[in-house]
Amino acid sequence: MKLKPVPRIEINLDKIQHNAIVLKQLCEAKGVEVTGVVKGVCADLQIVNTLIQAGITRLAVSKIIHLEKLKKANINATTILLRTPGMSEIPNVVKYADISMNTELTIIRALSEEAIKQGKIHKIMIMVEMGDLREGVMPKDLPAFINEVIKLRGIEIVGLATNFACFGGVIPTEDKMREFSSLVQQIRQQFSLQLPIVSGGNSANIKWLMETKNIGVINDVRLGESILLGRETTKGEVIPKLYQDTFKFVAEVIEAKQKPSVPYGNRGKNGFGESIKFHEQGWINHILVGVGRQDVSVSGLTPTMPVKILGSTSDHIVLDGKKILFKPGDEITFIPNYGALLSIMTSPYIHKTYIEFKGSKHEKQNNVYSIYKQKIIPRH
Ligand SMILES: *Cc1c(COP(=O)(O)O)cnc(C)c1O
């Protein structure tokens, strides 16, 4: 028997592709393109390929190292840096990003100088603050800002963008979106700029996208979580027709014993400076799996079996196995949320494995994933 590596993340490429195709169709019906955001999976090239096969032509990340990875893999898509570049990153941004998002004149001036030096035109999108209070130029400052940027050689403004529900949790309502659209139109007219890309937000915009009767001038959204995990992000609601079990995190039981439910002895803080409350429930099925906080954001894991996560330390998750009789070597599977996915994909200690579906269309539609081949890609 060939043992599968643990801990591992099982990445279901077909389900991710399905999600991307459905979202793309939903957006295209409204004249909106999908930029695939792959920062949550560290620009994993298998996932990137899957998205490209789904017809996605723009890919966005937030780290230079991921831009470099995409460029070196020669992927057939436009690469976008989602985050405004740091001064220290300017040469590599010009080298590896087709487009970068920007909010600071000093940075754009540095990009301009660098682009001239590299003999390139660097494309930028300007991020506009619409109330969520992370990045963006305040709308009142936008005309003066653009007026400066258009003077710079080596820089082309290819669009305006805005972002919601990342920091302040501000929802892209019909009103907010209309406000952004009219701002874009005003800038287009004032400066006779084409601004071909108008990017209206992220996975928090799905509800608005599905419900709006007036898309305004928005023609792009940047989707990460909704493609990867099948959820919109204002309330974490499931998006109809999409899969949520695209990623499964599998860990191995390393100890299974009957133990009391409450620690005994004099108690202080634990290894993480916490004082955890325990509930007296007699003796329990006390289970340890061999992975912990160093590898995964444990609070973002949901077990697929009726067991309960009691807590975690650097290299262990402690569970109540309830009625299931586990033994060492058994596997416990969890569905990660976005935060957990982020940590798992970033951890060099978790094996990345890929599942591709070989069944018929019929089975696919009925959500019966019985026949699949599993490719285990070893990590270096
Ligand atoms: C992360 C990010 C996205 C994607 O967000 P999701 O909620 O994963 O769709 C889009 N735009 C910007 C600027 C981001 O930082």
The ligand as an ORCA input file, in Angstrom:
! r2SCAN-3c Opt
* xyz 0 1
  C      -7.311     39.928     -1.874
  C      -7.793     40.951     -2.796
  C      -8.802     40.640     -3.726
  C      -9.501     39.302     -3.747
  O     -10.353     39.206     -2.672
  P     -11.342     37.953     -2.470
  O     -12.203     38.325     -1.348
  O     -10.482     36.770     -2.209
  O     -12.090     37.805     -3.754
  C      -9.175     41.622     -4.612
  N      -8.605     42.851     -4.599
  C      -7.642     43.193     -3.732
  C      -7.067     44.552     -3.762
  C      -7.208     42.256     -2.797
  O      -6.257     42.592     -1.918
*
